[in-house]
């Protein structure tokens, strides 16, 4: 299906990723931070949904995950995908709601709070990136400025 910026995206495949993977990471086009979701939980530890800095390799991410969530072994199913659209469309498409279900936000208030915090942070990062692009902050133009 074509979406807000014309990029073809298979939402059904992304739903399968969200449903089937223990851990997945989402990259975005406007900012370097990543959204990592670890759906595993125990009686004492809820699922994780966090905005984190990028890493250079999957091994580095596994090392980070092991330090961040020592109660869990390496994930059985891990994937990374890039979301080429806005955070608003991420929510409108139903992918964010599907993630909410996987982290248990429907049943657990703490999980809902974690998910809400992550989504607010992603929206804020996107807003800053757009404003920076408009104002030229941390951006370079390919056209020289006429004086």
C-alpha positions in Angstrom: 0.0 0.0 0.0 1.2 3.5 -0.7 1.2 5.9 2.2 1.7 9.5 3.2 4.9 10.0 1.3 4.3 7.5 -1.5 6.7 4.8 -0.1 5.3 1.3 -0.5 5.1 -0.4 2.9 3.8 -3.9 3.8 1.9 -3.3 7.0 0.8 -6.9 7.2 4.5 -8.0 7.3 5.2 -5.4 10.0 2.3 -6.7 12.0 3.9 -10.2 11.8 7.2 -8.8 13.0 5.5 -7.2 16.0 3.5 -10.4 16.7 6.4 -12.9 16.3 9.7 -11.2 17.4 10.8 -11.2 21.0 12.8 -8.1 20.4 12.6 -5.6 17.5 14.1 -2.2 16.9 12.6 0.5 14.7 14.7 3.2 13.0 13.3 6.4 11.7 14.3 8.6 8.7 14.5 12.0 10.4 16.5 11.2 13.6 19.2 8.7 14.6 17.5 7.4 17.8 15.9 4.0 17.7 12.7 2.6 19.3 13.5 -0.8 20.8 10.8 -3.2 22.1 11.5 -6.3 24.2 8.2 -8.1 24.6 9.6 -10.5 27.2 8.5 -10.2 30.8 8.5 -12.0 34.1 6.5 -11.5 37.3 9.1 -8.9 38.4 10.0 -7.3 35.1 7.6 -5.8 32.5 8.2 -5.7 28.8 10.4 -2.9 27.6 9.6 -0.1 25.0 12.3 2.6 25.0 13.9 5.2 22.7 17.6 4.6 22.6 20.7 5.8 20.8 21.9 4.0 17.6 24.6 1.4 17.7 27.0 0.3 15.0 26.3 -3.5 14.9 23.7 -6.0 16.0 26.3 -7.5 18.3 26.6 -4.1 20.1 22.8 -4.0 20.5 22.8 -7.5 22.0 25.5 -6.5 24.4 23.5 -3.4 25.4 20.4 -5.5 25.8 22.2 -8.0 28.0 23.3 -5.2 30.3 19.9 -3.5 30.3 17.9 -6.7 30.8 20.1 -9.2 32.5 17.2 -11.4 33.6 16.8 -12.5 30.0 19.0 -14.5 27.7 19.6 -13.5 24.1 16.3 -13.1 22.2 15.2 -16.0 20.0 13.8 -13.7 17.4 15.2 -10.2 16.8 14.8 -7.9 13.9 15.4 -4.3 12.9 13.3 -2.3 10.4 13.1 1.3 9.3 9.8 3.2 9.5 10.0 5.6 6.5 7.0 7.7 7.6 5.9 10.0 10.3 5.3 9.1 13.9 1.7 10.2 13.4 1.3 7.6 10.6 3.1 5.0 12.9 0.2 5.5 15.2 -2.6 5.8 12.6 -1.5 2.7 10.8 -2.1 0.6 13.9 1.5 -0.5 14.3 1.8 1.4 17.6 -1.4 -0.2 18.9 -0.1 -3.6 18.0 3.1 -2.9 19.9 1.0 -1.7 22.9 -0.8 -5.1 22.9 2.6 -7.0 22.8 4.1 -5.1 25.7 0.9 -5.6 27.8 -0.1 -1.9 27.9 -3.8 -2.9 27.8 -3.5 -5.0 31.0 -0.8 -3.2 32.9 -0.7 0.5 33.8 3.0 0.6 34.1 3.5 -0.9 30.6 1.0 1.7 29.2 3.1 4.5 30.9 6.3 3.1 29.3 4.7 3.0 25.9 3.2 6.5 26.2 6.6 7.9 27.3 8.3 6.3 24.3 5.7 7.6 21.8 5.9 11.1 23.3 9.7 11.0 23.0 9.5 9.8 19.4 7.1 12.6 18.5 9.3 15.2 20.2 12.4 13.9 18.3 10.5 14.2 15.0 9.2 17.7 15.8 12.8 18.9 16.6 14.1 17.3 13.4 11.5 19.0 11.3 12.0 22.4 12.9 15.8 22.0 12.4 15.3 21.2 8.7 13.1 24.3 8.3 15.4 26.6 10.1 18.6 25.1 8.7 19.9 24.1 12.1 22.3 21.1 11.8 21.4 20.9 8.1 23.3 21.7 4.9 21.7 23.0 1.7 22.7 21.8 -1.7 21.8 25.2 -3.1 24.1 28.1 -2.3 22.4 31.1 -0.6 22.1 34.1 -2.9 23.2 37.3 -1.3 
